[in-house]
Amino acid sequence: MCYAIPGQVVALDGRIATVEYFGERRQAYNEFPSLKVGDFVYAQGGFVIKVVPPEEAQEILAVWKETFFELQEVDLRLARLEVEREGVERRVLRILDKALEERPLSKKELLALLGLQSPRERELLYKVANFLRRKYHGNATCVHGILEISNFCFRNCAYCGLSTHNGSLWRYRMSDEEVLEAVREAVEVYGFQALVLQSGEDPGRSVEELAELVREIKRRHAVLIFVSFGEIGLEGLEVLYEAGARGILLRFETSNAELYEKLHPGYNLSQRLAHLERALELGYIVATGGLIGLPGQRLSDILEDIFLTRALSAEMYSFGPFLPHPATPLAFSAPPSPSLVLNTLAVARLVDPKNAKILITTAFETLDPRAREIGLLSGASSLMLNVTPLRFRPHYALYPGRAHEEETVQEQIAQTLRLLRSLGRAPMDLGV
Ligand code: SF4
């Protein structure tokens, strides 16, 4: 099973390759010295990750060709802006018309959208976000895999089930062999082109050991590696980049410095942001974002979180709901409503219509089983499937009852492809 469509290189300008997919052209950063015009490649996250033999590419493209245009038709139909305007306040209509004309919205206007409650008005917001998603991203949907290699963490984040607050959690650390085998399966059996390696801040594996693991994965497979090991230090970022990691998933969780310090005693937001800024300087693709609905968080904080994500030039926006874990200090706080999560995704699309790949998080899927479908129709464009071996997965207990805890990778793939097909989306990543 393949999660990307090969494209053909039609131009090369230094390290930038222009790649064509059924007539659509995208650019990707090339690290293959022998790449030439006419070659077929897989590009993920804006990087050329693999040169594909022409016969293999032609075969895959022949299968995709008809499907690709059929999917585009479905997507186009679903993204049409035929909506009932009756029952929508004139002020909301004015703001959404402005969004469609792509005139910048003021904070006040964005806050009004973020706080929308009426189903009719929210529906219109989601339609506008979906329209803009389609305009700039076509029907491309990123489908990355995530592999949770260890649930050890020495930090004390007040909301997290992996934190030191949770003394009863069975802790695991996959061995290098187990990680390499899980990666082999994800890449060779299931065809993932991009994988996130994730853990808590685990003192049991040094940055050098992590780097060696990344190097070994890169030696064995053509796959885009994101690292998500928390704050590994500015030098650590460099070491992992040199080892071959090209993406980082590191959420700042909240842009409100005071709230950040309350939730992360002993740590501060500037330290977090320094990591993200350094990662950008080094050339990482950055995936970041925040928690929605934290106790003490205001709507304006969520809006600032979206602004901060844009200011960090994040390629992927990762915003998920706060879900209380019983072994943490926030055990008795309520999660947000699914509609606040959807409003956040839609407003993020309005704030950054052209660049944002907006992720539907597993936390959102846990809060609302329809998250993928409703999220993809409200401006979101990315999914992650969990490729952690089933024997470890339930122990990565960030919050209780995580979605997909017991589903095999095959089951997740089958469900995802069914859903994407019904929405007219192609599981691919067309680069930058
Ligand atoms: S949020 Fe991350 S750093 Fe904080 S306790 Fe959980 S796993 Fe550790």
Residues whose N, C-alpha, C, O or C-beta is under 5 A from the ligand:
A	BS01	SF4	C153 R155 N156 C157 C160 L162 S163 G200 E201 G230
